[in-house]
Amino acid sequence: MMERSRSSWKPFENLAVDEAIIPFKGRYKFRVYIRRKPSSTGIKLYVLADETGFVLDSWAYSGQDSTTVDIVRDFVQ
């Protein structure tokens, strides 16, 4: 799926890594709760997006202690 988005969109020069939460209240091992968010319970994703907000790639949080450097390294590879 991400291969299609990469082939159909040429990203802008500025890219950003951001967090996103997909609202979900069911049973899932890696469901997270973050206070003071409009959708506080769900599945946490790290996304690589360009300056227009187009998502080029995503990485689902799976309960591991990953640093920002590890996440960026995964996106670069």
Number of C-alpha atoms within 10 A of each C-alpha: 6 11 9 9 13 13 8 9 11 10 16 11 7 9 16 12 17 12 13 14 21 13 15 15 14 9 8 10 9 14 19 19 15 12 9 7 9 9 14 16 18 20 20 22 16 19 22 21 19 17 12 10 12 15 20 19 16 17 14 14 18 14 11 7 8 10 9 11 8 11 16 15 10 10 15 8 5
